[in-house]
Amino acid sequence: MKRNSHLSIALLLLSGSLVLTLAQDAEMALYTRITTATEKNEPDWKLARRALLPDQLVMRWDSNKDRLIVAVSILPSVAKAKEVLKSEVDQMENRPSPTPPKTELKDFGDECYMLKSNDGAGAHILFRQGIYYVHVGAPTEEVARRFVRDVSNSLQTTNNRSD
């Protein structure tokens, strides 16, 4: 009986790690596409930190004088991606400190908005492309646009996770 319980526990642990491995395959493939494109197009920026989570990845890129954050969420459907984008934009617009109005950008993804900091020293670009929601927070609008281009070009456009 004791041997069967040990076997059951081992099988449970192995199946859990298999599910985690399969779940992270999509995130790892996406991470690889984004970092390959960014390292090629942005040689002055180096990947400083990364977090690969189920259905999400977060990367911090550093240059000699600045840093930026790229966060990508993989959502179950286009409808959910639209919902998340709207919620995040609304939340940023309703911050306690005065925030300049959002600017709709037509250059990236299916929907895209930019919000700048009041002092003009930073820009956030939030966009949706298929089932992906992306937030890039950068020191300038120009840098944000460059990184958004790299991320957008790295995304596979699908309508849902099963495609």
Residue pairs with C-beta under 8 A, 6 or more apart in sequence:
20 54
23 54
23 55
24 52
24 54
26 55
26 74
27 52
27 53
27 54
27 55
27 56
27 57
27 74
28 52
30 57
30 72
30 74
30 154
30 155
31 50
31 52
31 57
31 59
33 154
33 155
34 57
34 59
34 70
34 72
34 150
34 151
34 154
35 47
35 59
36 154
37 150
37 151
37 153
37 154
38 45
38 47
38 61
38 147
38 150
38 151
39 47
41 146
41 149
41 150
42 61
42 146
42 147
42 150
44 63
44 64
45 61
45 62
45 63
45 68
46 61
46 62
46 63
47 59
47 60
47 61
48 60
48 61
48 62
48 67
49 59
49 60
50 57
50 58
50 59
50 60
51 57
51 58
51 59
55 73
55 74
55 75
56 71
56 72
56 73
56 74
57 71
57 72
58 69
58 70
58 71
58 72
59 69
59 70
59 71
60 67
60 68
60 69
60 70
61 67
61 68
61 69
61 70
61 147
66 138
66 139
66 143
67 139
68 136
68 137
68 138
68 139
68 143
68 144
68 147
69 135
69 136
69 137
70 134
70 135
70 136
70 147
70 151
71 134
71 135
71 136
72 132
72 133
72 134
72 151
72 155
73 81
73 84
73 132
73 133
73 134
74 131
74 132
74 161
75 81
75 84
75 131
75 132
75 133
76 131
76 160
76 161
77 131
77 159
77 160
77 161
78 110
78 128
78 130
78 131
78 159
78 160
80 131
81 128
81 130
81 131
81 132
81 133
82 111
82 128
84 128
84 133
85 111
85 113
85 126
85 127
85 128
85 133
88 126
88 133
88 135
89 102
89 113
89 115
89 126
92 99
92 102
92 115
92 124
92 126
93 99
93 101
93 102
93 115
97 118
98 118
99 115
99 118
100 115
100 116
100 117
100 118
102 113
102 114
102 115
103 113
103 114
103 115
103 116
104 112
104 113
105 112
105 113
105 114
105 125
105 127
106 112
107 145
107 149
108 125
108 127
108 129
108 148
108 149
108 152
109 127
109 128
109 129
109 132
109 134
109 152
109 155
110 127
110 128
110 129
110 130
111 127
111 128
112 125
112 126
112 127
112 128
112 148
113 125
113 126
113 127
114 123
114 124
114 125
114 126
114 141
114 144
115 123
115 124
115 126
116 122
116 123
116 124
116 141
117 123
121 139
121 140
122 137
122 138
122 139
122 140
123 137
123 138
123 139
123 140
123 141
123 143
123 144
124 135
124 136
124 137
124 138
124 144
125 134
125 135
125 136
125 138
125 144
125 145
125 148
126 133
126 134
126 135
126 136
127 133
127 134
127 148
127 152
128 134
129 152
129 155
129 157
130 155
130 156
130 157
130 158
130 159
131 158
131 159
131 160
131 161
132 155
134 148
134 151
134 152
134 155
136 144
136 147
136 148
136 151
137 144
138 144
138 147
